[in-house]
Amino acid sequence: VQLVDNRQMLAFGGGHIPNALNIGPRAELSIWAGWMLDPKKPIFLVLRQDTDLPEVLRQFIRVEYTKFGGYLLGGMEEWNNEGLPITELAQMSVQKLNAALPPKDLQIVDIRTPGERQDGHVPGSTYIFLPELEKKAKRLDKTRPVAVYCDSGYRASLGASLLLRMGFKDVRNVPGSWKAWKALGYDVQKPKERKKGTDTDLA
C-alpha cells in the first residue's frame, strides 16, 4: 500500500506514521502524486482534518488515481492517543545549513527541477531531481546525514520522507529552502559549463 500524509511539512516533521510520504495540502498535490505514486497500489491517507477528504480525493482523481484504501479517522491525534508508533523528520534551518558549509559529513541534496538548478544552488550540494530520487538514491551514503532542499520546502519534505522510507536514518528537511537561502544572501554556486556531449551537472 501507499500511505500519504497530507499535512503541512512542520506538522509532518513533528511526528508521522512510519513510511508515510508527505504530499502536503497544495494544488501541486496532483502533480506530485502523478510523479511519485503507483496508480496500481491502494492509497491510504492521513489528513489535517477529516473534512479535508473530499478536496484531497478530488485532487487525486484529477490525475486518475482512484484506488483508495481509506483514511485515518481522527487523524494523528487519534493515532497518538492509541500510543501507536510514530517517527519524526528533523527540520534544518537555512542558517544551520549555511553554518555546515563546506559540507563534510553532511550530504546536501537539491531535488528541484533542472531549470531551477541552472539558476544556482547551495554550494557543495548534490543534484537529484525529485522524481528520480528513489532510483538514484544509491549515490548517497545511508550512514551519513542528509539535508534535502527544494524551492520552499514542500517538495523537500516529500523527498526527505521518501529517503526515510528507504531506510536512511538521519534525514533533515530544509524549511524555506532556496527562497530562504536567497533571502538571507548566502553564497550561490552556479553549475559548471561542460563540453557538448559530456555528462551535465544535472545528470
C-alpha positions in Angstrom: 0.0 0.0 0.0 1.0 3.7 -0.2 0.5 5.9 2.8 0.2 9.6 2.1 0.3 12.2 4.9 -1.4 15.4 3.6 -0.4 17.7 6.5 1.9 20.7 6.4 5.6 19.9 6.4 6.2 21.1 10.0 3.3 19.0 11.4 4.6 16.0 9.4 8.1 16.6 10.8 6.9 16.7 14.3 5.5 13.2 14.1 4.1 10.9 11.5 3.3 7.2 10.8 6.4 5.3 9.7 6.8 5.0 5.9 4.4 7.8 5.1 5.1 10.1 2.3 4.4 13.8 2.9 2.5 15.3 0.0 1.0 18.4 1.6 -2.2 20.4 1.1 -1.5 22.4 -2.0 -2.7 22.4 -5.6 0.6 20.7 -6.5 -0.6 17.6 -4.8 -1.9 16.3 -8.1 1.4 16.9 -9.9 3.5 15.1 -7.3 1.0 12.3 -6.8 1.3 11.7 -10.6 5.1 11.7 -10.4 5.7 9.7 -7.2 2.9 7.2 -6.6 1.9 4.0 -8.2 -1.7 4.1 -9.5 -1.9 0.3 -9.2 -1.4 0.3 -5.4 -4.1 1.4 -3.0 -3.6 4.8 -1.3 -4.3 5.4 2.4 -4.5 9.0 3.7 -3.6 10.9 6.8 -5.3 14.3 6.8 -5.1 17.6 8.7 -8.7 17.1 9.5 -11.4 14.7 8.3 -13.3 17.5 6.4 -10.3 17.8 4.0 -11.2 14.4 2.5 -13.4 15.5 -0.5 -10.9 18.1 -1.7 -7.9 15.7 -1.4 -9.8 13.0 -3.2 -10.7 15.4 -6.0 -7.0 16.3 -6.5 -6.0 12.6 -6.7 -8.8 11.9 -9.1 -7.7 14.7 -11.4 -4.6 12.6 -12.2 -6.7 9.4 -12.4 -5.7 8.0 -9.0 -8.9 6.3 -7.9 -7.7 3.3 -5.9 -8.2 4.4 -2.3 -8.0 2.1 0.8 -9.2 4.6 3.3 -8.1 7.4 5.6 -7.2 7.7 9.3 -10.3 8.7 11.1 -9.5 11.4 13.6 -6.0 11.9 12.1 -2.8 11.8 14.0 -4.4 12.9 17.2 -6.3 9.6 17.4 -3.2 7.7 16.3 -1.2 9.3 19.1 -3.9 8.7 21.7 -3.7 5.0 20.9 0.0 5.0 21.6 0.8 3.8 18.1 4.4 4.2 16.7 5.5 7.5 15.2 8.7 8.8 13.7 10.0 12.3 13.2 11.6 14.2 10.3 14.1 16.7 11.5 13.9 20.3 10.2 17.2 22.1 9.5 17.1 25.8 9.1 18.9 27.5 6.3 21.0 29.2 8.9 22.2 25.9 10.2 22.7 24.6 6.7 24.9 27.6 5.9 26.9 27.1 9.1 27.6 23.5 7.9 29.4 24.7 4.8 31.6 23.5 3.3 29.8 20.1 3.7 32.0 17.4 5.2 29.9 14.7 6.8 26.5 16.3 5.7 25.1 15.4 2.3 23.1 18.2 0.8 20.6 17.2 -1.8 18.9 19.6 -4.3 15.8 18.0 -5.7 14.5 20.9 -7.8 13.8 20.9 -11.5 16.8 21.2 -13.9 15.8 24.7 -14.8 15.8 25.8 -11.1 19.2 24.2 -10.6 20.6 26.2 -13.5 19.8 29.4 -11.7 22.2 28.4 -8.9 22.4 26.1 -5.9 23.7 25.7 -2.4 27.5 25.2 -2.6 28.5 21.6 -2.5 25.0 20.2 -3.0 24.3 17.0 -5.0 21.6 17.3 -7.6 18.9 14.6 -7.9 15.6 15.6 -9.5 12.8 14.5 -7.1 11.0 12.0 -9.4 14.4 10.3 -9.9 15.3 10.3 -6.2 14.3 6.7 -5.4 16.2 5.4 -8.5 19.3 7.5 -7.9 19.5 7.4 -4.1 22.4 4.9 -4.4 24.5 8.0 -5.0 24.0 8.8 -1.3 25.5 7.2 1.8 22.9 5.9 4.1 25.3 6.0 7.0 25.8 9.8 6.7 23.3 12.6 7.5 21.3 14.1 4.6 19.7 17.5 4.2 17.1 17.9 1.4 16.1 21.2 -0.1 13.9 22.5 -2.9 12.4 25.9 -3.6 10.4 26.4 -0.4 10.5 23.0 1.5 7.3 21.5 0.1 9.0 19.1 -2.3 11.9 18.7 0.1 9.6 17.3 2.8 8.3 14.7 0.2 11.8 13.8 -0.8 13.0 13.5 2.7 10.1 11.3 3.7 10.9 9.1 0.7 14.5 8.7 1.9 13.2 7.8 5.4 11.0 5.1 3.8 14.1 3.8 2.0 16.0 3.3 5.2 18.0 6.5 5.6 18.3 7.1 9.3 19.5 10.8 9.6 17.4 12.9 7.2 16.5 16.6 7.5 14.1 18.8 5.6 15.1 22.4 5.0 12.0 24.7 5.5 12.1 27.8 3.3 14.8 26.0 1.3 16.1 28.0 -1.7 13.8 31.0 -1.2 15.1 31.4 2.4 18.7 30.8 1.3 18.4 33.6 -1.3 16.6 35.9 1.0 19.4 35.8 3.5 22.0 36.5 0.8 24.0 33.3 1.3 26.6 32.1 -1.3 25.3 30.7 -4.5 27.1 28.3 -6.7 26.4 28.2 -10.4 26.5 24.9 -12.4 29.7 24.4 -14.3 29.5 24.6 -18.1 30.5 21.4 -19.7 31.6 20.5 -23.2 28.9 19.3 -25.6 28.4 15.5 -25.4 29.6 15.1 -21.8 27.5 14.4 -18.7 25.9 17.6 -17.4 25.7 18.9 -13.9 22.1 17.8 -13.9 22.7 14.1 -14.7 
